[in-house]
Amino acid sequence: MTEAFVIGITRDAFYTIFIVSAPALVVSIVVGLLISVFQAATSITEMTLTFVPKILAIGVVCILLLPFIMNKMLQFTQHVFNLIPNLK
């Protein structure tokens, strides 16, 4: 196992993590921004107002994108398993 081999696996792992988590993070940012604008426009200063809409939005996105997420995770796992015979 060379240094380049380990760096390649680590790079693929970080790429997969980024691709899988990006939709939920983007939705969280957009919902948070919209709620912040709403709070600024209405002068509502309730700190807990952002949590429920964010949780619901992220839950919906995760349910809708579950096939995509599972596909990416399975591709990465199969890739790692296919690299096992190359280990020395």
N, C-alpha and C positions, 0 to 999 in steps of 0.2 A: 504494500500500500504506500503510494508515494504522496508527497505533499500536494501535488496537483490533483490527485484523485480525491483527497479529502476536501480540498477547496472546491472542486466541482460539485461534490455531493452537498456541501454546505450552501453553495450558491443556489443550487436547485431547490433546496429546502427553504431558503429565505424567499426565493421567487414564488414558490407555491404558497407559502404563508401570506405573502403580499397579495397574491391574486385571490386567495380565498377570503381574506379579511377586508379587502378594499371596498366591496359593496356595502357592507355593514358600517364601515367607518364613514363612507361618503354620505350615506343616509343619515347617520347620526349628526354629522356636521351640518347638513342641510336643514334637518328638523330643528336642531339647536339654534341655527341662525334665524330661521323663520319665527321661532318662539321668542327669541331675543328682540327681534324687530317688533313683534306684537306687544311684548312687555314694554318696550320703549315707547310705543305709540299710545298705549293705554295707561301708562304709569303704574302698572302692576309690578310689585317688587317681590312676589312670592318666589322663593328659591326652588321650591319643590315642583313648580309647574312644568319644568322641562323633563322631568324623569319619566312620567307615564307616557307621554307621546313618543319619546325616544325609544322606550322599551317596546311599545307596540309596533312602531315603525321597523325597528331592527328585527323583531320577531316575524313580521310579515315578510321582510326581505329574505331572512334566513329560510323561511318555509318555501317561498317562491324559487329561491336559488339553490335549494337543496340538491337537485339533480346535478347542477353545474359543479357545486362544491364537492359532492361525492365523486364525480368524474375526475376532477383535478387531483383529489387525494388518492384515488385508485391509480391514476397514471403515475404519480410520484412513487407510490408504494411498489408498483410493478417495476418501475425503473430501478429502484434501489435493489429489489430482489433479483433483477436481471444482472446487476453488477456484482452480486455475491460470488459467482464463479471466477471473477477476475481478481479477487483478493488473494494475496499471497503473503 
